[in-house]
Amino acid sequence: MEEQAMLARDLVLRVCAGATELDPQWIQARGKVTTPFVVPRDRNLIRGIVEAGRAMGVDRLLVCRTRAEFSYDPVTEVPLDTDTLIDLIRGWGAKPTDFLVCLEDFSAAVLVTADELTVAAGPVDFIREIVGPDIPGTRARFAERALDTNRPDLVRAAQHYNCVEPGARHARVPRGPGPDLAERLTRRAERARERSPGPVRFLRGLRGLWGWLMIAVLLLVPLAVPVLGTALPTLFLTYLLLFQLALLARSRTVSFATLLRVTALGALLLWPIALLSALVSGVLGLEIGHVMSQTYIAVTVEEIGKLLPLLLFLLLARRRVRRLSAVDFLLLAAASGAGFQLAEDLLNSIAAPLVDPVTGLVSGAPEGFSGHAVATGLIGATLGLAVVGRRYGGWLWLLPVLATGLVFLDHIHVNAQAAGARLDPVSAFVHGMFGGGALTPWLLLTALLFAVAMDYRVIGTAAETTPPLPGRTPLPGLRRWAHGRSVAMRVRVPADIAPTFRRIALSWVNLPVTLATALTTIVHELATATMAAKQGPGALCDALRFLRRRRANAMGEARSRGRSWRRYPSQEELAASADDLARRIGLAGTSGIVVAAATLFTLGGTATVLGLFPGAAVEGTPAYAARAVEQFYAWTAASDTATLVWTALAGLAVLSLLTLGNGVPHAHPRTGDFLRAPTANTGAVLGMLAPGQVGYALLSLFGLILPRRVNHLIRR
């Protein structure tokens, strides 16, 4: 605060809409969390306000009375001391009055009315110190009390702060849009698991048996058709690439099984993309082998075609799209590109073998192209940043345009090399400025890290409706330092500078808060999953599903900006899952816990990620989908019936392994039952040990052998 004392009216006009209401525009700025509650005006309330100030890393608070008769009183600076604040309030007289406690940068405030109504607004760390970790529960209890007592001040506050729907005092269940096709199918699967457990167990076992049979097919195929020996290694590299991307994308809300299904769809898209590329070339009077067909036509059709799964996702799961995070766009686009690359590599290895006789892997990677997965993933990453980060300004839509241009240059460059041509001087100069394609993987990694940080920053603003993670937020010192630095620097940013410079300065001020929020939330989620793994495979799998669905609902709430949207699962179901998880890991009913957990797996794998999928086109080999499909058809025409049968089996095996048995298991055989009757549990074992689910089983086994001190990663 400036040396000249601020008057109460100046502070109230910045924060409040009246003596007993906070300003809605002030609340919406920077995504503040708002919680009204009813509490006696006692020492505990003042102590909570002081602790909230400490959580924000400040050393003083601004206090003033909000009624009109005190407008010209000076604002008082109060140190973080409970007795000092109480003495100030008592000095106003014995008659209760409305007063405001605010931070210096006006980022958080508590409005205490003369009655029992109190409203806290600000970052989630500030609110939790006052009302506790269960912010949605506090808001729900306030809404219940307001509707039950029918007090005008409480009902108005409940509607004003969106605890109940405006104008619908009787509506205790929020209304919203209906389910989409994807949710209806998911609900039917859940009902089938509940109502028909026997047939579902049989289908799970059949799925597991089919998956291992497909693995056997891919192992036997090279004995009959040697050129198909690259199918299993290429499929494994696809799994590994997507696993690394999903591991780094800690804020993702799509499951790994969904990514692999999109990969299968991307592989199937190779044929219609190749057909469309050939049709466009024919319309223009060009041969498939012409340099224009291999460069501008092929690149345009392929890069647009690889993004079709995102459009299909929008059509079949339009409600789910509203809950996607920024990294989800990256992962879905990368999965589509990986599937396209998988199919193209397999066709190229059959029609024009480029197999290393020692390693058995595809060789001859072109220079300047990092593969379809990385290229399409970069476009998806920038698209996600623009969609989720639209609150930061429309300039973010320039990122997808720039990323698409860079990917086009990389792709055209490698296709021109394969066609024996080269880029024009201007395109070659621009391409060289961006590293000649060598920077594309690092740009994708940079976009991924920015997307994760943005996602967790956005998710943190949805604490009003999102059940909390078990325990308190970890690394409180880091978050306290970040908030304190933000408050101290924000008050020093002049208000009369150019808006562009002010936005840049405020972005720099908020950066530590964003990074600290992302890091501590990642640690919290990893600690929760680790403690759940110690309790057994069932608790681990339930924890993984809960964490992903919690992020999805928080992202949907933050992106909706008050508009009606579809929750799945419902808020009640998600809260029940949170309570059940807290009970199973021994943290039910805890009010304050400190987590001391290392950031395991947050940076692991960055050295090898994005380098697993080199393009398979070099000079003299098929350079794009149309030629690859054409030469594959020529190869099949010259092959015998047995070769075609084995080829079809290999394709079926690849698609089966990508689409079946990769989700988090829902059922697990009990150890006691398995030891008593191993053969009777064969179906249950196969149901949870499909090839794509082996990783979850290994994590469960690893969790069981962890030391007991793991149970204290999150302490009371």
Secondary structure, 3 states (H helix, E strand, C coil): CCCCCCEHHHHHHHHEEECCEECHHHHHCCCCEEEEEECCCCHHHHHHHHHHHHHCCCCEEEEEECCHHHCCCECEEEECCHHHHHHHHHCCCCCCCCEEEECCCCCCEEEECCCCEEEEEECHHHHHHHHCCCHHHHHHHHHHHHHHHCCHHHHHHHHHCCCCCCCCCCCCCCCCCCCCHHHHHHHHHHHHHHHCHHHHHHHHHHHHHHHHHHHHHHHHHHHHCHHHHHHHHHHHHHHHHHHHHHHHCCCCCCCHHHHHHHHHHHHHCHHHHHHHHHHHHHHCCCCCCCHHHHHHHHHHHHHHHCCHHHHHHHHHCHHHHCCCCHHHHHHHHHHHHHHHHHHHHHHHHHHCCCECCCCCCECCCCCCCCCHHHHHHHHHHHHHHHHHCHHHCHHHHHHHHHHHHHHHHHHHHHHHHHCCCCCCHHHHHHHHHCHHHCCHHHHHHHHHHHHHHHHHHHHHCCCCCCCCCCCCCCCHHHHHHHHHHHHHHHCCCCCCCCHHHHHHHHHHHHHHHHHHHHHHHHHHHHHHHHHHHHHCHHHHHHHHHHHHHHHHHHHHHHHHCCCCCCCCCCHHHHHHHHHHHHHHCCCCCCCCCEECCCCCCCCCCCCCCCCCCCCCCCCCCCCCHHHHHHHHHHHHHCCCHHHHHHHHHHHHHHHHHHHCCCCCCCCCCCHHHHHHCCHHHHHHHHHHCCHHHHHHHHHHHHHHCCCHHHHHCEEC
